[in-house]
Amino acid sequence: MEASEFKFLGYRVARVELVIKNDFYGKPFPALKHTLSVKQNLASENNRFVEVVLEIGVRDEAETLSLQLEIKGGFEGNKEMSDEAFKGMYLVNAPAILFPFARAIITTYTAQANIPPIVLPAVNFAPLADAIAAKE
């Protein structure tokens, strides 16, 4: 098997916060709104390392439940990889690799809080990457 040009080095949970107000109990599960922010922190000392940060928020319309998660993942590209290929990988592939970990953390965390587990919908990161690239 050939080594990949782009490697996932691992992740860490930087922040998780769940707030459930008392009036949440005994009511049907509320409609939820999700927010997602993606940031890339390029290393100055290694032009083929990037830290990708996902910030995910979940709130209900009645503001009785609020969840915030920040997860960071490290990714490294092969030194021979072109700048364009590396950028494409960290804008689209890196968040797509990291997101399932965030989804699982949110589902597990809410299940352990003894509320109906929150399962985030899947995300297509290509349009987000296009929006980021258009701003540059």
C-alpha positions as CSV (number, residue, x, y, z in Angstrom):
1,M,0.0,0.0,0.0
2,E,1.4,3.4,-1.0
3,A,1.7,6.1,1.6
4,S,-0.7,9.0,1.3
5,E,0.5,12.4,0.4
6,F,-1.8,13.9,3.1
7,K,-1.8,12.4,6.6
8,F,-4.2,12.9,9.6
9,L,-2.0,13.1,12.7
10,G,-4.8,13.0,15.2
11,Y,-7.2,15.3,17.0
12,R,-8.0,16.7,20.4
13,V,-11.1,18.2,21.9
14,A,-10.3,21.8,22.9
15,R,-13.6,22.7,24.4
16,V,-17.0,21.1,25.0
17,E,-19.8,22.9,26.9
18,L,-23.4,21.6,27.4
19,V,-26.0,23.8,29.1
20,I,-29.4,22.3,29.8
21,K,-31.9,24.6,31.6
22,N,-34.3,23.2,34.1
23,D,-37.3,23.8,32.0
24,F,-35.9,21.4,29.4
25,Y,-37.1,18.4,31.4
26,G,-40.4,16.7,30.7
27,K,-40.9,18.4,27.3
28,P,-40.6,17.0,23.8
29,F,-37.2,17.2,22.2
30,P,-36.9,20.7,20.7
31,A,-36.1,21.6,17.1
32,L,-32.4,22.2,16.9
33,K,-30.3,24.7,15.0
34,H,-26.7,23.9,14.1
35,T,-23.7,26.1,13.4
36,L,-20.4,25.1,12.0
37,S,-17.2,27.1,11.6
38,V,-14.0,25.8,10.0
39,K,-10.6,27.5,10.5
40,Q,-7.1,26.5,9.3
41,N,-4.0,27.4,11.2
42,L,-1.0,27.0,8.9
43,A,2.3,26.4,10.7
44,S,5.0,29.0,9.9
45,E,7.9,26.6,10.5
46,N,6.5,23.8,8.4
47,N,4.6,24.8,5.2
48,R,3.0,21.4,5.0
49,F,1.4,21.2,8.4
50,V,-2.0,22.6,9.2
51,E,-4.2,22.5,12.3
52,V,-7.9,22.4,11.3
53,V,-10.4,23.7,13.9
54,L,-14.1,22.8,13.8
55,E,-16.4,24.9,16.0
56,I,-19.9,23.4,16.2
57,G,-22.8,24.9,18.0
58,V,-26.2,23.3,18.7
59,R,-29.2,25.2,20.2
60,D,-32.9,24.6,20.5
61,E,-35.4,27.3,19.5
62,A,-36.5,27.7,23.1
63,E,-32.9,28.2,24.3
64,T,-33.2,25.5,26.9
65,L,-30.3,23.5,25.4
66,S,-26.9,24.8,24.2
67,L,-23.9,22.7,23.1
68,Q,-20.6,24.1,21.9
69,L,-17.7,21.9,20.7
70,E,-14.3,22.9,19.5
71,I,-12.2,20.1,18.0
72,K,-8.7,20.5,16.5
73,G,-7.0,18.1,14.1
74,G,-3.4,18.0,12.8
75,F,-2.7,17.3,9.2
76,E,0.5,17.1,7.2
77,G,1.2,17.0,3.5
78,N,4.1,15.5,1.7
79,K,7.0,17.9,1.0
80,E,6.7,17.2,-2.7
81,M,3.0,18.0,-2.8
82,S,2.1,21.2,-4.7
83,D,0.8,24.2,-2.9
84,E,-2.5,23.9,-4.8
85,A,-2.9,20.2,-3.9
86,F,-2.1,20.9,-0.3
87,K,-4.6,23.7,-0.1
88,G,-7.3,21.6,-1.6
89,M,-6.6,18.8,0.9
90,Y,-6.7,21.1,4.0
91,L,-9.8,23.0,2.8
92,V,-12.0,20.0,1.9
93,N,-10.5,16.7,3.0
94,A,-9.2,17.7,6.4
95,P,-12.6,19.0,7.8
96,A,-14.3,16.0,6.2
97,I,-11.9,13.6,8.0
98,L,-12.3,15.5,11.3
99,F,-16.1,16.0,11.3
100,P,-17.1,12.3,12.0
101,F,-15.1,12.5,15.2
102,A,-17.0,15.7,16.2
103,R,-20.3,14.1,15.4
104,A,-19.5,11.0,17.5
105,I,-18.4,13.2,20.4
106,I,-21.6,15.2,20.4
107,T,-23.8,12.1,20.1
108,T,-21.9,10.3,22.9
109,Y,-21.8,13.4,25.1
110,T,-25.5,14.1,24.9
111,A,-26.4,10.4,25.4
112,Q,-24.3,10.4,28.6
113,A,-26.1,13.5,29.7
114,N,-29.3,11.4,29.7
115,I,-31.1,13.4,27.0
116,P,-32.0,12.2,23.5
117,P,-28.6,11.8,21.7
118,I,-28.0,14.6,19.1
119,V,-26.8,13.2,15.8
120,L,-25.6,15.9,13.5
121,P,-26.4,15.7,9.8
122,A,-23.6,14.9,7.3
123,V,-21.8,17.9,5.8
124,N,-20.5,18.5,2.3
125,F,-17.3,20.6,2.9
126,A,-16.7,21.4,-0.8
127,P,-19.0,24.5,-0.8
128,L,-17.5,25.7,2.4
129,A,-14.0,25.4,0.9
130,D,-15.2,27.3,-2.2
131,A,-16.5,30.1,-0.1
132,I,-13.1,30.3,1.8
133,A,-11.1,30.3,-1.4
134,A,-13.3,33.0,-2.8
135,K,-12.5,35.3,0.1
136,E,-8.8,35.0,-0.4
